[in-house]
Each structure stands twice: as structure tokens, then as C-alpha cells.
């Protein structure tokens, strides 16, 4: 049985697992970010708070196998700033046992900051991930459709996302749903783990 429903806060652990299992171009993020707990706290938890919008989970047999998460970029950045003392306290308690090896990626992310489309026109950024066994069932399209409809009902003008040319299946999905390339550029961000530069792509879609 397949179905889509709105995300709940109780989904955090399951969504964190999916995010980490797919965080490196559809494969495990462990290759570049050894701390799975910190990965969840940085790239899943903020979307489930006040910044989040249009969040849906895909289930197979009642088990979460994919999600789409959206966040208003301004609110997302404010959340991370406000959460910094909490993140630091978790680090001091030892809640992130693989913190130091993970700093290599965070440092490169700051150094090679990815561009964003104008937030006035595209205030929401989305992320979508599916476990390998859930792909090819139309769940990605169903999640994306539910997300866009939710943003449209909220009167938001547009949405954006960041990906790379490595994610060919995702690019086809976005293009098929009306997204277009706002900007793309070659970046050395992933060079230590890919062995080469990657072409980053920012895509956008108007909702009004």
C-alpha cells in the first residue's frame, strides 16, 4: 500500500534515516559526513519547525520511505542562528561523536557557498529524497505535486531547489514538473569525495 501524508514531528527519526541514507547523490552520506545525528539536526529538524512548509512523507506498507521538505529560507537561517547554542551544548555533551570528521564538509560548505535564487520571488527551498527501494514507483512525482499544491494554497509565489548534474533522475523529475534552471556553476565543493568538481544547479518554479 502506497500513500502520501503530511509530515509529523514524530517522523523526525525516520526522516533523518532517509536523509542520511540518500545524502550523497542517492547513497549514504557517511562518505562525507560521518555524524548521522548532526546531519539530522542540521538538514531535517529545521524543516519540521516553524520554518517548514509543504512537508509530506511517502509510505510503503505504513513505513516512511521518502519525503519532501520545504522551508522559508529566511526563517530557516534564523532557526539555525537561534539553534546554535543548543547545537553547541549537544556537541559538548558528546551527542555528536563524529563531529570532528564532519567538520571537513561544513568548512567546505562555508567556503564554497551555493547560490540561492532571489527569496522575494522564490522564498521556499525544497528537498526531496527516496530510499532506493522506493524509486520508480511514481512517489517522487506524487510528493512533489503535493508539495507544490500546498505552497500554492498558502499563496507563496515560488519555490527553488539546489541539486547537481550528477542527479540525472531528479533533474528529469523537476523539469517534468515545470522547474527551470535559474543558474548553474561548476563547484569544487564535492571534489574530495567525488574526485572531481560537480556542476551545481539552482532550479526554480513560479507558483502564481
Wavefront OBJ file of the C-alpha trace (Angstrom):
o trace
v 0.000 0.000 0.000
v 1.402 3.379 -1.009
v 0.274 6.732 0.288
v 1.353 10.311 0.926
v 0.610 12.198 4.117
v 1.775 15.342 5.857
v 4.918 15.103 7.951
v 4.600 14.983 11.748
v 7.249 15.837 14.338
v 7.271 12.169 15.319
v 8.665 11.393 11.864
v 11.989 13.064 12.673
v 13.965 9.874 13.286
v 12.625 8.146 10.173
v 13.217 11.195 8.006
v 16.716 11.568 9.399
v 17.423 7.958 8.453
v 16.165 8.529 4.888
v 18.125 11.772 4.561
v 21.335 10.147 5.733
v 20.861 7.013 3.637
v 20.482 9.111 0.467
v 22.543 12.224 1.239
v 25.440 11.510 -1.114
v 23.914 11.605 -4.589
v 21.328 8.997 -3.620
v 23.724 6.963 -1.479
v 24.761 7.152 2.181
v 26.073 10.475 3.471
v 28.550 8.630 5.690
v 31.153 9.011 2.956
v 31.416 12.773 3.511
v 29.601 13.394 6.830
v 30.256 10.687 9.453
v 27.897 12.059 12.131
v 24.329 10.971 11.331
v 22.798 12.738 14.361
v 24.278 16.111 13.455
v 23.220 15.566 9.847
v 19.611 15.194 11.011
v 19.826 18.231 13.303
v 21.156 20.446 10.512
v 19.208 19.269 7.468
v 15.974 17.695 8.699
v 14.970 19.086 12.103
v 14.762 22.764 10.955
v 12.204 21.828 8.294
v 9.884 20.351 10.902
v 9.776 23.581 12.906
v 8.157 26.967 12.225
v 10.231 27.483 9.056
v 8.806 24.377 7.407
v 6.017 24.336 4.829
v 4.565 21.808 2.422
v 6.147 18.810 4.140
v 4.995 15.334 3.098
v 6.163 11.769 3.681
v 5.721 8.766 1.382
v 4.908 5.403 2.956
v 5.050 1.823 1.726
v 3.190 -0.590 3.978
v 2.984 2.150 6.592
v 6.771 2.652 6.669
v 8.313 6.002 5.643
v 10.413 5.545 2.507
v 10.718 9.102 1.240
v 9.829 12.703 1.908
v 9.680 16.217 0.578
v 10.522 19.070 2.925
v 10.220 22.780 2.301
v 11.347 25.749 4.371
v 11.162 29.509 4.028
v 14.810 30.415 3.563
v 14.787 33.453 5.830
v 13.111 31.548 8.656
v 15.452 28.597 8.118
v 18.520 30.798 8.557
v 17.041 32.417 11.684
v 16.303 28.972 13.103
v 19.915 27.858 12.670
v 21.194 31.019 14.372
v 18.824 30.551 17.309
v 19.649 26.836 17.492
v 23.424 27.378 17.546
v 23.740 27.400 21.371
v 21.651 24.206 21.534
v 23.809 22.550 18.875
v 26.948 23.570 20.756
v 25.574 22.182 24.016
v 24.813 18.870 22.304
v 28.342 18.809 20.933
v 29.807 19.442 24.402
v 27.684 16.615 25.825
v 29.142 14.268 23.246
v 25.913 13.814 21.301
v 27.865 14.154 18.046
v 30.609 11.526 18.379
v 31.725 12.001 14.765
v 31.676 15.806 14.902
v 35.328 16.435 14.027
v 35.440 14.305 10.865
v 32.208 16.013 9.756
v 33.711 19.491 10.032
v 35.629 18.989 6.777
v 32.401 19.137 4.797
v 30.951 22.009 6.852
v 34.116 24.010 6.266
v 33.970 23.435 2.532
v 30.264 24.278 2.505
v 31.044 27.666 4.040
v 33.957 28.210 1.674
v 32.041 27.241 -1.462
v 28.635 28.637 -0.530
v 25.960 27.683 -3.011
v 23.882 30.448 -4.631
v 20.190 30.935 -3.994
v 17.612 32.409 -6.304
v 16.021 35.672 -5.065
v 13.970 34.885 -1.971
v 11.357 37.535 -2.750
v 10.290 35.575 -5.818
v 11.226 32.087 -4.551
v 11.007 32.153 -0.745
v 10.844 28.383 -0.222
v 13.611 25.853 -0.737
v 12.700 22.183 -1.040
v 14.494 18.879 -0.531
v 13.201 15.519 -1.698
v 14.665 12.076 -1.018
v 13.558 8.494 -1.619
v 15.145 5.278 -0.416
v 16.485 3.167 -3.328
v 13.758 0.537 -2.962
v 11.037 3.175 -3.255
v 12.235 4.641 -6.535
v 10.486 4.033 -9.826
v 7.000 3.922 -8.249
v 5.949 7.499 -9.007
v 6.363 8.536 -5.373
v 8.737 11.382 -6.192
v 6.215 12.919 -8.552
v 3.400 12.432 -6.018
v 5.433 14.078 -3.266
v 6.400 16.997 -5.475
v 2.830 17.522 -6.643
v 1.511 17.532 -3.059
v 4.238 19.984 -2.021
v 3.560 22.429 -4.862
v -0.178 22.335 -4.253
v 0.362 23.073 -0.545
v 2.616 26.053 -1.313
v 0.107 27.355 -3.856
v -2.701 27.189 -1.263
v -0.537 29.231 1.102
v -0.161 31.929 -1.556
v 3.614 31.573 -1.872
v 4.971 32.993 -5.144
v 7.654 30.440 -5.969
v 9.971 27.670 -4.860
v 13.615 26.801 -5.505
v 15.961 23.878 -5.059
v 19.639 23.046 -5.384
v 20.973 19.884 -6.976
v 23.815 18.800 -9.235
v 24.145 17.399 -12.723
v 25.029 14.100 -11.009
v 21.345 13.647 -10.105
v 20.024 12.958 -13.591
v 16.790 11.264 -12.471
v 15.959 14.144 -10.149
v 16.615 16.687 -12.881
v 14.172 14.883 -15.172
v 11.550 14.900 -12.410
v 11.933 18.625 -11.748
v 11.898 19.564 -15.412
v 8.788 17.441 -15.936
v 7.064 19.379 -13.147
v 7.841 22.773 -14.667
v 11.060 23.784 -12.915
v 13.681 25.637 -14.937
v 17.382 26.327 -14.391
v 17.981 29.709 -12.794
v 21.746 29.270 -12.524
v 24.364 26.560 -12.741
v 28.062 26.616 -11.997
v 30.929 24.197 -11.531
v 31.957 23.913 -7.888
v 34.875 22.185 -6.109
v 32.688 21.504 -3.035
v 32.476 17.745 -3.622
v 35.976 17.221 -5.036
v 37.403 15.335 -2.012
v 34.633 12.716 -2.213
v 33.787 12.613 -5.909
v 37.323 13.032 -7.163
v 36.182 15.881 -9.426
v 34.159 19.070 -9.423
v 30.376 18.895 -9.689
v 28.060 21.193 -11.599
v 25.605 22.713 -9.145
v 22.195 23.633 -10.462
v 19.655 26.006 -8.909
v 16.152 25.420 -10.268
v 13.021 27.473 -9.681
v 9.307 27.342 -10.320
v 6.710 30.112 -10.161
v 3.516 29.242 -8.294
v 1.325 32.230 -9.183
l 1 2 3 4 5 6 7 8 9 10 11 12 13 14 15 16 17 18 19 20 21 22 23 24 25 26 27 28 29 30 31 32 33 34 35 36 37 38 39 40 41 42 43 44 45 46 47 48 49 50 51 52 53 54 55 56 57 58 59 60 61 62 63 64 65 66 67 68 69 70 71 72 73 74 75 76 77 78 79 80 81 82 83 84 85 86 87 88 89 90 91 92 93 94 95 96 97 98 99 100 101 102 103 104 105 106 107 108 109 110 111 112 113 114 115 116 117 118 119 120 121 122 123 124 125 126 127 128 129 130 131 132 133 134 135 136 137 138 139 140 141 142 143 144 145 146 147 148 149 150 151 152 153 154 155 156 157 158 159 160 161 162 163 164 165 166 167 168 169 170 171 172 173 174 175 176 177 178 179 180 181 182 183 184 185 186 187 188 189 190 191 192 193 194 195 196 197 198 199 200 201 202 203 204 205 206 207 208
